[in-house]
Amino acid sequence: MVFIRKIGSLGAICIFLVVILAASAAAEDLMIQDFEIDSVDEDDEVKPGETLTITFDVVNVISDDIEDIEVELWFERSGTKLEDKNGDRINPEFDLNDIDAGDDKDIRYEFEIPWEVDDGDRWDIMVRVKGRNAEDSSRVDFEDTFGEFKIEKDSHELFVDASFDPETVDCGDHVQLDVLVRNIGTNDEENVNITIINTLIGINKREVVYLDEDPEEDDNYFEETYSFNVNDDLNPGLYELTVRAKYDNGYEEAYKTITLDVANCQFSAGSQTGDSSDDSDDQDGSQDSGTGTSDNDSTAGQTGTQQPTTGTTAPVNYVPATPSASPKDGGSDTTLILLIVVGEVALIIIIVLVYLLVRKPKPKAPEYRY
């Protein structure tokens, strides 16, 4: 009886080892190679709102074809799955179909780091690969951790985003401006000064807000939609608007620069007076997400003296309408030159007269009488 039990135990151990070896063999049919992560700064450090890029190759390392290959990707920390800005689990899946013997297929995935993450959190990058051997129909199914990234926050930092809707308009059209300013630092920000000014296109807004450092609080961000009508007296062209947010007692500034394309204006400078009908129907357009990285040209969008940047809708050197001086007679330039010459001659005469008046007479030689 004891002998039979020993044989039974030995058989179970053998079966267990066979299962492990079979699983290992299946896992070696496909391999993950050249796994890389990339972000704006350090490759493994990202901030809320930044884009993280993940790339790797799935390689068939055996002499048989592998079919029905599916790859699943997710991010995990202490059993918690990472969710996106909408609260949905970040869990992309990729259908690679077949990979021939010795071949590979590459995967590239980009996503934005959500707001509700804490400074110092480390998230594991999990990958699962499934497939089927085309020759013997054996299954391939394995998962593993292939890297991690860390959430890195500065003590004081704001995220600014803005967009026009529509982004292409005519003079007098109605347009909406969506603005988002969010605290992504580790400190509360009091008296955040937000300025949204471009008097040429017709918007002038200022806000002072408080932003909490906790991303789960409602006052962690400022979000607003502004509506206005584009000025009637513009020239067609591209007009920049910079949304600025000064914080940390005015020592720091975050901003976003976007462009409004003014396509048609009937009463712009240099054009002839035409029909007075107002063509102000709104046009559809996608949002513009261009970003700015320096303070250059920042005052142009705030002073109201900006010229439209050259684009396909405006000729080169086409500037906004400004009052122009009335033309002078053709001889005005000659008169000006003559006045300058007369003034110079008068100045020389005055200098000579002053010199003669102040000049001391030479002393006469003494006379000797004999």
Secondary structure by P-SEA (a helix, b strand, c coil): caaaaaaaaaaaaaaaaaaaaaaaaaaacccccbbbbbcccccccccccbbbbbbbbbbbcccccccbbbbbbbcccccbbbbccccccbbbbbbbcccccccbbbbbbbbccccccccbbbbbbbbbbbbcccccbbbbbbcccccbbbbbbcccbbbbbcccccccccccbbbbbbbbbbbccccccccbbbbbbbcccbbbbbbbbbbbcccccccccccbbbbbbccccccbbbbbbbbbbbccccccccbbbbbbbbcccccccccccccccccbbbbbbbbbbcccccccccccccccccccccccccccccccccccccccccaaaaaaaaaaaaaaaaaaaaaaaaaaaacccccccccccc
